[in-house]
Amino acid sequence: MPFNIAFDIAHKPRGRIDENLTELRDYLNTNDFVCYNFLEAPITEESLMPYDILVFVCPDFAKISPLEITEIINWIKNAGGGLLLLSHAGGDRGRNSNLSEISEQFGIAFENDQVLDETINLGIENIPKISTFNIPHPITTEIYSLCYRSGCSLTIIGGGAFSIADSNETSEPFSCPLICVSESEYGRVCCIGSYEIFRDKVGGGFQCDQHPDLALNIFKWLVSDYRMDLRSSGQIPVPSPDIPSGSTQVAEPLDTTAKSTSTTKRAIDIDFSMKIYKKSELMELLKIFQNQINTIKNTIDKLIKTTEASEKEIIELTETKTSKIPSQTQEFVPDAQISEETEKQDYIKLGEQGEPTLTALPPKPGTLKTDQDFIGLPLVDDESKISLKPAPKLKKQSKAKSIKELREEKKGLVTKVDSVENLMKIIDNKRDSGKIDDESYIKQSKRLQADLKKAKKRMASIDKLLKK
């Protein structure tokens, strides 16, 4: 029974399964997994249902929306989904992404740093070799050594999450989490600060001895028992008919010799011209179209659901002024400040009549006046800004924690404080015995003091919340 893996490509990942993760893809495809390019935007719980695992491979200058985060969390907790988050040196701040906004819901955060080791490495300090595996876990079964290429460290911020692999004592930062896992209700989450450990044909990448075994262990563990039960009972829908990544299937060619059987239909002559000067321009244009199609599709789906759910007829449509929705080019080209006029001149040129550019979406529909029962449903399209009714601020909701969650987080922080204090004693002893010099001692001591201060400050905040 193969399991389906969705590799997100809608949020500009640095790692793509058809470009620089092909070895990982082929290895998984031959070991009871099927890899898919996941194009959905915005991501919803419903769109994730056919997939057993969702993977974000280091989004680059792209962020997952609060609505998507809520849907992903619901899919993990309710449908037993498995989530793998892979980052890079610099973490969220370095890549201008927001993976921590998801991982923090499961007690894990990506740090803004890079793990270096001048002593134990694969020929260069940013590819440290690690062999510190804290506790027995299915992911690290029979794993004895890994290369942590160009990765950031992680932090445990809540109960339920724990580290299964740490940096070396000779590393900077030292003895910090590198691979963390968490289980939440029916689902599972794994976070790693380096996506490059699975990259093709690079030192410290997928070709390292035990990296294929690590990958297979991760994906097997991410398929929870609950998810297996759902799949075996036939409750999981089939993925869309898109060809899986790595498949050799090709679409049948069009029969250009076939003639139309209908002679009554009038032929339509469409005069359309477009000038594309570079391959990169074509790619950006196609991404714009894809984004707009997804936006329109999502809006139509929400309108249909609202209409079907209403117990009464919709009696009035209020007309509103239409306005052109700005181009989505910025989402795909963060380094370029491209104005709407620039798009008209450089990306899309339509004949000599100055026709409207293709980047403009249809006008906004009027506000639908529906039955009072449906006030409060979160039917807001994050991209088109078409709102059917007021919706709650999902970002604040997703970050709100129950008393139980706060107590679990405090418990995790108490453990962290104890660990940091023990590490401070260790480096004190190392300095006294002459194993580390004063410069290294001061550097490590400052970091530990900062971690300790941060943890105690958070504990004080939790205590205040618990007293309310």
Residue pairs with C-beta under 8 A, 6 or more apart in sequence:
1 32
1 231
1 232
2 32
2 33
2 34
3 32
3 33
3 34
3 52
3 53
3 219
3 223
3 231
4 33
4 34
4 36
4 50
4 51
4 52
4 53
4 239
5 28
5 33
5 34
5 35
5 36
5 51
5 52
5 53
5 54
5 55
5 219
6 36
6 38
6 48
6 51
6 53
6 54
6 55
7 13
7 16
7 17
7 21
7 35
7 36
7 37
7 38
7 55
7 57
7 245
8 38
8 43
8 54
8 55
8 56
8 57
8 59
9 16
9 37
9 38
9 39
10 38
10 39
10 40
10 41
10 43
10 294
11 41
11 56
11 59
11 62
11 63
11 64
11 97
12 59
12 60
12 61
12 62
12 331
12 332
13 56
13 57
13 58
13 59
13 60
14 57
14 58
14 59
14 60
14 88
14 95
14 195
15 21
15 57
15 58
15 86
15 195
15 196
15 198
15 199
16 57
17 24
17 25
17 35
17 37
17 245
17 246
18 25
18 37
18 245
18 246
20 199
20 200
21 57
21 198
21 199
21 200
21 206
22 200
22 246
23 200
23 201
23 206
23 207
24 198
24 200
24 206
24 215
25 35
25 245
25 246
26 246
27 206
27 212
27 215
27 216
28 35
28 215
28 216
28 219
29 35
29 244
29 245
29 246
31 216
33 219
34 244
35 244
35 245
35 246
36 51
36 239
36 242
36 244
36 245
37 242
37 245
38 51
38 54
39 242
39 290
39 294
40 47
40 48
40 294
41 291
41 294
41 383
42 65
42 67
42 68
42 71
42 294
42 298
42 381
42 382
42 383
43 54
43 64
43 68
43 71
43 72
44 68
44 71
45 71
45 72
45 74
45 75
45 78
45 79
48 54
48 71
48 72
48 75
48 79
48 81
49 75
49 79
49 236
49 237
50 236
50 237
50 238
50 239
50 240
51 81
51 239
52 81
52 82
52 222
52 223
52 227
52 231
52 236
53 81
53 82
53 83
53 84
53 219
53 222
53 223
54 72
54 75
54 81
54 82
54 83
54 84
55 83
55 84
55 86
56 64
56 83
56 84
56 85
56 86
56 99
56 102
57 86
57 195
58 86
58 87
58 88
58 95
58 97
58 195
59 95
59 97
59 98
59 99
60 95
60 96
60 97
61 95
61 96
61 97
61 334
61 335
62 96
62 97
62 331
62 334
63 96
63 97
63 98
64 72
64 97
64 98
64 99
64 101
64 102
65 382
66 101
66 382
66 393
66 394
66 395
66 398
67 378
67 380
67 382
67 394
68 382
69 101
69 102
69 105
69 394
69 395
69 398
70 394
70 397
70 398
72 81
72 83
72 102
73 102
73 105
73 398
75 81
75 187
76 82
76 83
76 184
76 185
76 186
76 187
76 188
76 189
77 184
77 185
77 186
77 187
78 185
78 186
79 186
79 187
79 227
79 230
80 186
80 187
80 224
80 225
80 226
80 227
80 230
81 187
81 227
82 187
82 188
82 189
82 190
82 219
82 221
82 222
82 223
82 224
82 227
83 102
83 187
83 188
83 189
83 190
83 222
84 189
84 190
84 191
84 192
84 218
84 219
84 222
85 99
85 102
85 103
85 110
85 189
85 190
85 191
85 192
86 192
86 194
86 195
86 198
87 95
87 97
87 99
87 110
87 151
87 152
87 191
87 192
87 193
87 194
87 195
88 94
88 95
88 150
88 151
88 152
88 193
88 194
88 195
88 196
89 113
89 114
89 115
89 126
89 150
89 151
89 152
89 193
89 194
90 112
90 113
90 114
90 152
91 99
91 100
91 110
91 111
91 112
91 113
91 152
91 193
92 98
92 99
92 100
92 110
92 112
93 112
94 112
94 152
96 334
99 110
99 191
100 108
100 109
100 110
101 398
103 109
103 110
103 189
103 191
104 157
104 158
104 399
105 184
105 398
106 158
106 160
106 161
106 182
106 184
106 189
107 156
107 157
107 158
107 159
107 160
107 161
107 182
107 408
107 409
107 412
108 154
108 155
108 156
108 157
108 158
108 161
108 180
108 182
108 189
108 191
109 154
109 155
109 157
110 152
110 154
110 191
110 193
111 152
111 153
111 154
111 155
111 173
111 176
111 193
112 152
113 152
113 153
113 173
114 126
114 150
114 151
114 152
115 126
115 128
115 148
115 151
115 152
115 153
115 167
115 171
115 172
115 173
115 176
115 178
115 193
115 194
116 125
116 126
116 128
116 171
116 172
117 125
117 128
117 129
117 167
117 168
117 170
117 171
117 172
118 125
118 170
119 168
119 170
120 128
120 129
120 130
120 168
120 170
120 171
121 127
121 128
121 129
122 128
122 129
122 147
122 149
122 203
122 204
123 203
124 203
126 149
126 150
127 147
127 148
127 149
127 150
127 203
127 204
128 147
128 148
128 167
128 168
128 171
129 145
129 146
129 147
129 148
130 145
130 146
130 147
130 148
130 165
130 166
130 167
130 168
130 171
130 178
131 144
131 145
131 146
131 168
132 165
132 166
132 167
132 168
132 175
133 140
133 143
133 164
133 165
134 162
134 163
134 164
134 165
134 166
135 162
135 164
137 164
137 181
137 221
138 217
138 220
138 221
139 164
139 179
139 181
139 190
139 214
139 217
139 218
139 221
140 164
140 165
140 179
140 214
140 217
141 217
142 213
143 210
143 213
143 214
143 217
144 210
145 209
145 210
146 165
146 197
146 208
146 210
146 211
146 214
147 197
147 203
147 204
147 205
147 208
147 211
148 167
148 178
148 193
148 194
148 197
148 204
149 194
149 196
149 197
149 199
149 202
149 203
149 204
149 205
150 194
150 196
151 178
151 192
151 193
151 194
151 196
151 197
152 193
152 194
153 167
153 173
153 176
153 177
153 178
153 193
154 163
154 176
154 177
154 178
154 179
154 180
154 191
154 193
155 176
155 177
156 162
156 163
156 177
156 180
156 412
156 415
156 416
157 409
157 412
157 413
157 458
158 405
158 408
158 409
158 412
159 405
159 407
159 408
159 409
159 410
159 411
159 412
160 182
160 183
160 184
160 408
160 412
161 180
161 181
161 182
161 412
162 180
162 181
162 182
163 177
163 178
163 179
163 180
164 179
164 180
164 181
165 177
165 178
165 179
166 175
166 176
166 177
166 178
167 173
167 174
167 175
167 176
167 178
168 174
168 175
169 175
172 443
173 447
174 444
175 423
178 192
178 193
178 194
179 190
179 191
179 192
180 190
180 191
181 188
181 189
181 190
181 191
181 221
182 188
182 189
183 189
183 224
186 224
186 226
186 227
187 224
187 226
187 227
188 221
188 222
188 224
190 218
190 221
190 222
196 202
196 204
196 205
197 204
197 205
197 206
197 208
197 211
197 214
198 205
198 206
198 211
198 215
199 205
199 206
200 206
201 207
205 211
206 212
206 215
227 236
230 236
243 249
271 351
272 350
272 351
273 349
273 350
273 351
274 348
274 349
274 350
275 349
276 282
276 285
276 347
277 346
281 346
281 347
284 329
284 332
284 333
284 347
285 347
285 348
285 358
287 332
288 327
288 328
288 329
288 332
288 358
288 359
289 358
291 328
291 331
291 332
291 383
292 328
292 359
292 361
294 383
295 361
295 381
295 383
295 384
296 361
296 362
296 384
298 381
298 383
298 384
299 381
299 384
299 386
302 379
302 381
302 388
303 365
303 368
303 388
305 379
306 368
306 370
306 374
306 377
306 379
306 388
307 314
309 374
310 370
310 371
310 374
311 371
311 373
312 370
312 371
314 368
314 369
314 370
315 369
316 369
317 365
317 366
317 368
317 369
318 366
318 367
318 369
319 366
320 364
320 365
320 366
320 367
322 363
322 364
323 363
323 364
324 360
324 361
325 360
325 361
325 364
325 384
325 385
326 340
327 338
327 340
327 343
327 359
328 359
328 383
329 336
329 338
329 343
329 347
329 359
330 337
330 338
338 347
340 357
340 359
343 357
343 359
344 357
347 359
348 357
348 358
348 359
350 356
350 357
350 358
361 384
364 384
364 385
364 386
365 386
367 387
367 388
368 388
370 388
370 389
374 389
375 389
375 390
376 389
376 390
376 391
376 392
377 388
377 389
377 391
378 391
378 392
378 394
379 387
379 388
379 389
379 391
380 386
380 387
380 388
380 391
381 387
401 409
403 466
406 462
406 465
406 466
407 466
409 458
409 462
410 459
410 462
410 463
410 466
413 455
413 458
413 459
413 462
414 459
416 451
416 455
417 452
417 455
417 456
417 459
420 448
420 451
420 452
420 455
421 452
423 448
424 445
424 448
424 449
424 452
427 436
427 441
427 444
427 445
427 448
430 436
430 441
431 438
431 441
436 444
